[in-house]
Amino acid sequence: MPKFKILKSGVNEALMASTKQKIEGYMKDLFHDHEVVKIDDFYTFTFGSITVTVQVLPWHSEDVLVKVYSYLGEDDAQLHADLASELLRLNATIPFGGFGLTFEGQAVFTYSLAGENIDANEFQAAVQMVAKTADDYDEYVKGIKEAVVA
């Protein structure tokens, strides 16, 4: 049996609230008020051609998830085998985060962190990684989609 705890389902409301407070503070440290839109529990900001979203989500009874993500190539969300294959190849070159496809066939780049012990440095790294990677690959994903359609 492993030495680590087995994850138990459930929502830790107190941890959700305290992590949301931390993220709120980190967002204020990283951005000017006019750069961030907050709707409900979603924070969004634009970077180049993409929009990055930050969200705190339930994970298990003793931790929460801080998810930072951006959709790519949003002009024509269609699932193509070539796109899926290329995103899998790109994942092998990315040190943190990963490319994926939503059920609707939309390309996405995500980076998730455990929220209980999150600090400003790792949060900033996640935000920077998603913003830079998604912006760098947004036109690339659009190009793959256009090549498949042509």
Biotite code that builds the C-alpha atoms (Angstrom):
import biotite.structure as struc

atoms = struc.array([
    struc.Atom([0.000, 0.000, 0.000], chain_id="A", res_id=1, res_name="MET", atom_name="CA", element="C"),
    struc.Atom([1.407, 3.444, -0.872], chain_id="A", res_id=2, res_name="PRO", atom_name="CA", element="C"),
    struc.Atom([2.372, 5.918, 1.838], chain_id="A", res_id=3, res_name="LYS", atom_name="CA", element="C"),
    struc.Atom([0.255, 8.697, 0.320], chain_id="A", res_id=4, res_name="PHE", atom_name="CA", element="C"),
    struc.Atom([-3.367, 9.274, 1.291], chain_id="A", res_id=5, res_name="LYS", atom_name="CA", element="C"),
    struc.Atom([-6.079, 7.878, -0.930], chain_id="A", res_id=6, res_name="ILE", atom_name="CA", element="C"),
    struc.Atom([-8.128, 10.733, -2.388], chain_id="A", res_id=7, res_name="LEU", atom_name="CA", element="C"),
    struc.Atom([-11.673, 10.918, -1.061], chain_id="A", res_id=8, res_name="LYS", atom_name="CA", element="C"),
    struc.Atom([-14.497, 12.510, -2.972], chain_id="A", res_id=9, res_name="SER", atom_name="CA", element="C"),
    struc.Atom([-16.167, 15.595, -1.578], chain_id="A", res_id=10, res_name="GLY", atom_name="CA", element="C"),
    struc.Atom([-15.934, 19.352, -1.711], chain_id="A", res_id=11, res_name="VAL", atom_name="CA", element="C"),
    struc.Atom([-13.933, 21.287, 0.855], chain_id="A", res_id=12, res_name="ASN", atom_name="CA", element="C"),
    struc.Atom([-15.891, 24.564, 0.879], chain_id="A", res_id=13, res_name="GLU", atom_name="CA", element="C"),
    struc.Atom([-13.513, 26.299, 3.328], chain_id="A", res_id=14, res_name="ALA", atom_name="CA", element="C"),
    struc.Atom([-10.515, 25.470, 1.137], chain_id="A", res_id=15, res_name="LEU", atom_name="CA", element="C"),
    struc.Atom([-12.414, 26.575, -1.973], chain_id="A", res_id=16, res_name="MET", atom_name="CA", element="C"),
    struc.Atom([-13.045, 29.962, -0.335], chain_id="A", res_id=17, res_name="ALA", atom_name="CA", element="C"),
    struc.Atom([-9.482, 30.460, 0.934], chain_id="A", res_id=18, res_name="SER", atom_name="CA", element="C"),
    struc.Atom([-7.964, 29.434, -2.420], chain_id="A", res_id=19, res_name="THR", atom_name="CA", element="C"),
    struc.Atom([-10.267, 31.830, -4.276], chain_id="A", res_id=20, res_name="LYS", atom_name="CA", element="C"),
    struc.Atom([-9.045, 34.597, -1.938], chain_id="A", res_id=21, res_name="GLN", atom_name="CA", element="C"),
    struc.Atom([-5.408, 33.723, -2.703], chain_id="A", res_id=22, res_name="LYS", atom_name="CA", element="C"),
    struc.Atom([-6.068, 33.699, -6.448], chain_id="A", res_id=23, res_name="ILE", atom_name="CA", element="C"),
    struc.Atom([-7.843, 37.059, -6.182], chain_id="A", res_id=24, res_name="GLU", atom_name="CA", element="C"),
    struc.Atom([-4.737, 38.514, -4.519], chain_id="A", res_id=25, res_name="GLY", atom_name="CA", element="C"),
    struc.Atom([-2.370, 36.944, -7.046], chain_id="A", res_id=26, res_name="TYR", atom_name="CA", element="C"),
    struc.Atom([-4.447, 38.307, -9.935], chain_id="A", res_id=27, res_name="MET", atom_name="CA", element="C"),
    struc.Atom([-4.288, 41.812, -8.406], chain_id="A", res_id=28, res_name="LYS", atom_name="CA", element="C"),
    struc.Atom([-0.502, 41.482, -8.101], chain_id="A", res_id=29, res_name="ASP", atom_name="CA", element="C"),
    struc.Atom([-0.116, 40.370, -11.740], chain_id="A", res_id=30, res_name="LEU", atom_name="CA", element="C"),
    struc.Atom([-2.601, 42.655, -13.507], chain_id="A", res_id=31, res_name="PHE", atom_name="CA", element="C"),
    struc.Atom([-4.096, 46.125, -13.500], chain_id="A", res_id=32, res_name="HIS", atom_name="CA", element="C"),
    struc.Atom([-7.823, 46.201, -12.701], chain_id="A", res_id=33, res_name="ASP", atom_name="CA", element="C"),
    struc.Atom([-8.772, 47.047, -16.301], chain_id="A", res_id=34, res_name="HIS", atom_name="CA", element="C"),
    struc.Atom([-6.896, 44.007, -17.673], chain_id="A", res_id=35, res_name="GLU", atom_name="CA", element="C"),
    struc.Atom([-8.965, 41.344, -15.900], chain_id="A", res_id=36, res_name="VAL", atom_name="CA", element="C"),
    struc.Atom([-12.640, 40.534, -16.244], chain_id="A", res_id=37, res_name="VAL", atom_name="CA", element="C"),
    struc.Atom([-14.183, 38.649, -13.335], chain_id="A", res_id=38, res_name="LYS", atom_name="CA", element="C"),
    struc.Atom([-17.522, 36.967, -13.905], chain_id="A", res_id=39, res_name="ILE", atom_name="CA", element="C"),
    struc.Atom([-18.741, 34.761, -11.077], chain_id="A", res_id=40, res_name="ASP", atom_name="CA", element="C"),
    struc.Atom([-15.702, 32.584, -10.245], chain_id="A", res_id=41, res_name="ASP", atom_name="CA", element="C"),
    struc.Atom([-13.947, 33.022, -13.597], chain_id="A", res_id=42, res_name="PHE", atom_name="CA", element="C"),
    struc.Atom([-11.086, 35.447, -14.183], chain_id="A", res_id=43, res_name="TYR", atom_name="CA", element="C"),
    struc.Atom([-10.214, 36.197, -17.811], chain_id="A", res_id=44, res_name="THR", atom_name="CA", element="C"),
    struc.Atom([-7.620, 38.333, -19.527], chain_id="A", res_id=45, res_name="PHE", atom_name="CA", element="C"),
    struc.Atom([-6.429, 38.715, -23.079], chain_id="A", res_id=46, res_name="THR", atom_name="CA", element="C"),
    struc.Atom([-2.884, 38.084, -24.219], chain_id="A", res_id=47, res_name="PHE", atom_name="CA", element="C"),
    struc.Atom([-2.087, 38.558, -27.891], chain_id="A", res_id=48, res_name="GLY", atom_name="CA", element="C"),
    struc.Atom([-4.743, 36.703, -29.868], chain_id="A", res_id=49, res_name="SER", atom_name="CA", element="C"),
    struc.Atom([-6.104, 34.554, -27.044], chain_id="A", res_id=50, res_name="ILE", atom_name="CA", element="C"),
    struc.Atom([-8.124, 34.781, -23.840], chain_id="A", res_id=51, res_name="THR", atom_name="CA", element="C"),
    struc.Atom([-6.847, 33.071, -20.697], chain_id="A", res_id=52, res_name="VAL", atom_name="CA", element="C"),
    struc.Atom([-9.265, 31.886, -18.013], chain_id="A", res_id=53, res_name="THR", atom_name="CA", element="C"),
    struc.Atom([-8.461, 31.106, -14.368], chain_id="A", res_id=54, res_name="VAL", atom_name="CA", element="C"),
    struc.Atom([-10.879, 29.083, -12.279], chain_id="A", res_id=55, res_name="GLN", atom_name="CA", element="C"),
    struc.Atom([-10.849, 27.378, -8.865], chain_id="A", res_id=56, res_name="VAL", atom_name="CA", element="C"),
    struc.Atom([-12.676, 24.038, -8.937], chain_id="A", res_id=57, res_name="LEU", atom_name="CA", element="C"),
    struc.Atom([-13.474, 21.282, -6.448], chain_id="A", res_id=58, res_name="PRO", atom_name="CA", element="C"),
    struc.Atom([-11.077, 18.348, -6.703], chain_id="A", res_id=59, res_name="TRP", atom_name="CA", element="C"),
    struc.Atom([-11.420, 16.082, -3.664], chain_id="A", res_id=60, res_name="HIS", atom_name="CA", element="C"),
    struc.Atom([-12.167, 16.391, 0.043], chain_id="A", res_id=61, res_name="SER", atom_name="CA", element="C"),
    struc.Atom([-8.720, 17.720, 0.974], chain_id="A", res_id=62, res_name="GLU", atom_name="CA", element="C"),
    struc.Atom([-7.744, 19.900, -1.986], chain_id="A", res_id=63, res_name="ASP", atom_name="CA", element="C"),
    struc.Atom([-9.025, 22.053, -4.809], chain_id="A", res_id=64, res_name="VAL", atom_name="CA", element="C"),
    struc.Atom([-7.849, 22.579, -8.358], chain_id="A", res_id=65, res_name="LEU", atom_name="CA", element="C"),
    struc.Atom([-6.662, 25.869, -9.847], chain_id="A", res_id=66, res_name="VAL", atom_name="CA", element="C"),
    struc.Atom([-7.175, 25.565, -13.588], chain_id="A", res_id=67, res_name="LYS", atom_name="CA", element="C"),
    struc.Atom([-5.598, 28.016, -16.031], chain_id="A", res_id=68, res_name="VAL", atom_name="CA", element="C"),
    struc.Atom([-6.613, 27.497, -19.656], chain_id="A", res_id=69, res_name="TYR", atom_name="CA", element="C"),
    struc.Atom([-7.091, 29.013, -23.090], chain_id="A", res_id=70, res_name="SER", atom_name="CA", element="C"),
    struc.Atom([-8.931, 27.877, -26.191], chain_id="A", res_id=71, res_name="TYR", atom_name="CA", element="C"),
    struc.Atom([-6.958, 27.900, -29.443], chain_id="A", res_id=72, res_name="LEU", atom_name="CA", element="C"),
    struc.Atom([-8.017, 28.447, -33.039], chain_id="A", res_id=73, res_name="GLY", atom_name="CA", element="C"),
    struc.Atom([-11.521, 29.417, -32.010], chain_id="A", res_id=74, res_name="GLU", atom_name="CA", element="C"),
    struc.Atom([-12.640, 30.405, -35.520], chain_id="A", res_id=75, res_name="ASP", atom_name="CA", element="C"),
    struc.Atom([-13.685, 26.912, -36.616], chain_id="A", res_id=76, res_name="ASP", atom_name="CA", element="C"),
    struc.Atom([-14.027, 24.354, -33.822], chain_id="A", res_id=77, res_name="ALA", atom_name="CA", element="C"),
    struc.Atom([-14.017, 21.057, -35.696], chain_id="A", res_id=78, res_name="GLN", atom_name="CA", element="C"),
    struc.Atom([-12.392, 17.832, -34.607], chain_id="A", res_id=79, res_name="LEU", atom_name="CA", element="C"),
    struc.Atom([-9.857, 16.567, -37.134], chain_id="A", res_id=80, res_name="HIS", atom_name="CA", element="C"),
    struc.Atom([-7.537, 13.594, -36.746], chain_id="A", res_id=81, res_name="ALA", atom_name="CA", element="C"),
    struc.Atom([-4.611, 15.693, -38.006], chain_id="A", res_id=82, res_name="ASP", atom_name="CA", element="C"),
    struc.Atom([-5.207, 18.302, -35.305], chain_id="A", res_id=83, res_name="LEU", atom_name="CA", element="C"),
    struc.Atom([-5.541, 15.701, -32.548], chain_id="A", res_id=84, res_name="ALA", atom_name="CA", element="C"),
    struc.Atom([-2.388, 13.947, -33.692], chain_id="A", res_id=85, res_name="SER", atom_name="CA", element="C"),
    struc.Atom([-0.381, 17.172, -33.863], chain_id="A", res_id=86, res_name="GLU", atom_name="CA", element="C"),
    struc.Atom([-1.530, 18.295, -30.409], chain_id="A", res_id=87, res_name="LEU", atom_name="CA", element="C"),
    struc.Atom([-0.389, 14.972, -28.949], chain_id="A", res_id=88, res_name="LEU", atom_name="CA", element="C"),
    struc.Atom([3.025, 15.435, -30.558], chain_id="A", res_id=89, res_name="ARG", atom_name="CA", element="C"),
    struc.Atom([3.268, 18.981, -29.194], chain_id="A", res_id=90, res_name="LEU", atom_name="CA", element="C"),
    struc.Atom([2.545, 17.707, -25.671], chain_id="A", res_id=91, res_name="ASN", atom_name="CA", element="C"),
    struc.Atom([5.861, 15.850, -25.780], chain_id="A", res_id=92, res_name="ALA", atom_name="CA", element="C"),
    struc.Atom([7.672, 19.197, -26.149], chain_id="A", res_id=93, res_name="THR", atom_name="CA", element="C"),
    struc.Atom([5.849, 21.217, -23.479], chain_id="A", res_id=94, res_name="ILE", atom_name="CA", element="C"),
    struc.Atom([7.342, 21.062, -19.965], chain_id="A", res_id=95, res_name="PRO", atom_name="CA", element="C"),
    struc.Atom([4.186, 22.125, -18.083], chain_id="A", res_id=96, res_name="PHE", atom_name="CA", element="C"),
    struc.Atom([0.540, 22.052, -19.092], chain_id="A", res_id=97, res_name="GLY", atom_name="CA", element="C"),
    struc.Atom([-0.862, 20.252, -22.065], chain_id="A", res_id=98, res_name="GLY", atom_name="CA", element="C"),
    struc.Atom([-2.865, 20.535, -25.255], chain_id="A", res_id=99, res_name="PHE", atom_name="CA", element="C"),
    struc.Atom([-6.194, 18.821, -25.582], chain_id="A", res_id=100, res_name="GLY", atom_name="CA", element="C"),
    struc.Atom([-9.503, 18.787, -27.377], chain_id="A", res_id=101, res_name="LEU", atom_name="CA", element="C"),
    struc.Atom([-12.889, 19.492, -25.849], chain_id="A", res_id=102, res_name="THR", atom_name="CA", element="C"),
    struc.Atom([-15.840, 17.244, -26.655], chain_id="A", res_id=103, res_name="PHE", atom_name="CA", element="C"),
    struc.Atom([-16.841, 19.853, -29.239], chain_id="A", res_id=104, res_name="GLU", atom_name="CA", element="C"),
    struc.Atom([-13.462, 19.531, -30.982], chain_id="A", res_id=105, res_name="GLY", atom_name="CA", element="C"),
    struc.Atom([-12.081, 22.830, -29.692], chain_id="A", res_id=106, res_name="GLN", atom_name="CA", element="C"),
    struc.Atom([-8.324, 22.890, -29.098], chain_id="A", res_id=107, res_name="ALA", atom_name="CA", element="C"),
    struc.Atom([-7.341, 23.980, -25.587], chain_id="A", res_id=108, res_name="VAL", atom_name="CA", element="C"),
    struc.Atom([-4.137, 24.447, -23.591], chain_id="A", res_id=109, res_name="PHE", atom_name="CA", element="C"),
    struc.Atom([-4.502, 23.813, -19.847], chain_id="A", res_id=110, res_name="THR", atom_name="CA", element="C"),
    struc.Atom([-2.292, 23.948, -16.777], chain_id="A", res_id=111, res_name="TYR", atom_name="CA", element="C"),
    struc.Atom([-3.715, 22.794, -13.441], chain_id="A", res_id=112, res_name="SER", atom_name="CA", element="C"),
    struc.Atom([-2.327, 23.205, -9.939], chain_id="A", res_id=113, res_name="LEU", atom_name="CA", element="C"),
    struc.Atom([-3.274, 21.835, -6.546], chain_id="A", res_id=114, res_name="ALA", atom_name="CA", element="C"),
    struc.Atom([-4.743, 24.746, -4.614], chain_id="A", res_id=115, res_name="GLY", atom_name="CA", element="C"),
    struc.Atom([-4.132, 23.934, -0.953], chain_id="A", res_id=116, res_name="GLU", atom_name="CA", element="C"),
    struc.Atom([-0.488, 25.024, -0.925], chain_id="A", res_id=117, res_name="ASN", atom_name="CA", element="C"),
    struc.Atom([-0.395, 27.161, -4.069], chain_id="A", res_id=118, res_name="ILE", atom_name="CA", element="C"),
    struc.Atom([2.004, 30.088, -3.927], chain_id="A", res_id=119, res_name="ASP", atom_name="CA", element="C"),
    struc.Atom([2.398, 33.239, -5.999], chain_id="A", res_id=120, res_name="ALA", atom_name="CA", element="C"),
    struc.Atom([5.439, 31.934, -7.886], chain_id="A", res_id=121, res_name="ASN", atom_name="CA", element="C"),
    struc.Atom([3.808, 28.751, -9.172], chain_id="A", res_id=122, res_name="GLU", atom_name="CA", element="C"),
    struc.Atom([0.567, 30.587, -9.983], chain_id="A", res_id=123, res_name="PHE", atom_name="CA", element="C"),
    struc.Atom([2.477, 33.199, -11.977], chain_id="A", res_id=124, res_name="GLN", atom_name="CA", element="C"),
    struc.Atom([4.359, 30.436, -13.819], chain_id="A", res_id=125, res_name="ALA", atom_name="CA", element="C"),
    struc.Atom([1.064, 28.762, -14.755], chain_id="A", res_id=126, res_name="ALA", atom_name="CA", element="C"),
    struc.Atom([-0.468, 32.016, -15.997], chain_id="A", res_id=127, res_name="VAL", atom_name="CA", element="C"),
    struc.Atom([2.655, 32.879, -17.999], chain_id="A", res_id=128, res_name="GLN", atom_name="CA", element="C"),
    struc.Atom([2.935, 29.384, -19.473], chain_id="A", res_id=129, res_name="MET", atom_name="CA", element="C"),
    struc.Atom([-0.677, 29.291, -20.626], chain_id="A", res_id=130, res_name="VAL", atom_name="CA", element="C"),
    struc.Atom([-0.621, 32.842, -22.005], chain_id="A", res_id=131, res_name="ALA", atom_name="CA", element="C"),
    struc.Atom([2.626, 32.415, -23.924], chain_id="A", res_id=132, res_name="LYS", atom_name="CA", element="C"),
    struc.Atom([2.026, 28.872, -25.171], chain_id="A", res_id=133, res_name="THR", atom_name="CA", element="C"),
    struc.Atom([-1.591, 29.478, -26.206], chain_id="A", res_id=134, res_name="ALA", atom_name="CA", element="C"),
    struc.Atom([-0.683, 32.702, -27.992], chain_id="A", res_id=135, res_name="ASP", atom_name="CA", element="C"),
    struc.Atom([2.278, 31.050, -29.744], chain_id="A", res_id=136, res_name="ASP", atom_name="CA", element="C"),
    struc.Atom([0.176, 28.122, -30.965], chain_id="A", res_id=137, res_name="TYR", atom_name="CA", element="C"),
    struc.Atom([-3.154, 29.850, -31.687], chain_id="A", res_id=138, res_name="ASP", atom_name="CA", element="C"),
    struc.Atom([-2.293, 30.677, -35.307], chain_id="A", res_id=139, res_name="GLU", atom_name="CA", element="C"),
    struc.Atom([-0.595, 27.303, -35.694], chain_id="A", res_id=140, res_name="TYR", atom_name="CA", element="C"),
    struc.Atom([-3.787, 25.469, -34.692], chain_id="A", res_id=141, res_name="VAL", atom_name="CA", element="C"),
    struc.Atom([-5.816, 27.677, -37.044], chain_id="A", res_id=142, res_name="LYS", atom_name="CA", element="C"),
    struc.Atom([-3.358, 26.762, -39.810], chain_id="A", res_id=143, res_name="GLY", atom_name="CA", element="C"),
    struc.Atom([-3.773, 23.024, -39.164], chain_id="A", res_id=144, res_name="ILE", atom_name="CA", element="C"),
    struc.Atom([-7.555, 23.403, -39.293], chain_id="A", res_id=145, res_name="LYS", atom_name="CA", element="C"),
    struc.Atom([-7.384, 25.388, -42.534], chain_id="A", res_id=146, res_name="GLU", atom_name="CA", element="C"),
    struc.Atom([-5.024, 22.861, -44.152], chain_id="A", res_id=147, res_name="ALA", atom_name="CA", element="C"),
    struc.Atom([-7.394, 20.005, -43.308], chain_id="A", res_id=148, res_name="VAL", atom_name="CA", element="C"),
    struc.Atom([-10.457, 21.848, -44.623], chain_id="A", res_id=149, res_name="VAL", atom_name="CA", element="C"),
    struc.Atom([-8.712, 22.860, -47.893], chain_id="A", res_id=150, res_name="ALA", atom_name="CA", element="C"),
])
